[in-house]
Amino acid sequence: MEELEKSIRANRLFDFYGSLLTEHQQNIFRLYFEMDLSLSEIAEELEISRNGAYDAIKKSLSIMEDYETKLSLIKKEENIENYLKDNLIDEKVINGVIERMK
């Protein structure tokens, strides 16, 4: 999986499961994925080690992937979107329904 795909996946996981992380994990995740700070910048900002920032991101992703494995919310949303695209003809209707689901 290339970097852009990894980032998109991480953000989708965070949309669904981010609130289940600790506040500290959420903060580090946002700094890394949303604010695009480096591990060194996060470490300096939060007064933790660079390795601590890396471990928090890795652990957060692992936790959220585990939730997705158990709950499949992203997969279910994708299945609904695909069903709508396959069974509705009007693109505007499809996009409207998908937006309402989010």
C-alpha positions, -999 to 999 in steps of 0.1 A, spaced: 0 0 0 15 33 -9 18 63 14 -13 82 2 -34 50 5 -21 44 40 -29 80 50 -65 77 35 -70 44 54 -57 59 86 -80 89 84 -110 67 76 -103 45 106 -100 77 127 -133 89 114 -150 58 126 -130 48 157 -109 78 167 -132 86 196 -124 52 211 -87 62 215 -74 80 245 -72 117 243 -34 115 241 -36 90 212 -61 112 194 -39 143 199 -8 125 185 -28 111 156 -41 145 146 -7 161 148 7 135 125 -20 129 100 -40 161 100 -13 187 109 14 168 90 39 172 117 70 149 117 77 125 146 104 149 158 80 179 158 54 159 177 80 148 202 91 183 208 56 197 209 44 171 235 77 167 253 80 130 246 106 110 227 104 106 190 100 68 196 72 75 219 53 94 192 60 66 167 48 40 191 16 59 199 8 63 162 15 26 155 -6 15 186 -35 38 176 -36 24 141 -34 -12 155 -63 -5 179 -84 10 151 -77 -18 127 -87 -43 154 -120 -24 158 -125 -25 121 -118 -63 120 -144 -68 147 -171 -43 136 -165 -38 98 -180 -3 98 -158 9 69 -164 -23 49 -202 -20 55 -202 17 44 -183 7 12 -208 -21 5 -237 3 9 -220 29 -14 -213 2 -40 -249 -11 -38 -262 24 -43 -239 30 -73 -249 -3 -89 -287 2 -83 -293 39 -87 -289 56 -121 -289 93 -112 -254 104 -100 -268 133 -80 -292 110 -61 -263 86 -54 -241 114 -41 -269 129 -20 -276 96 -3 -239 89 3 -234 123 19 -264 118 42 -249 86 54 -218 103 66 
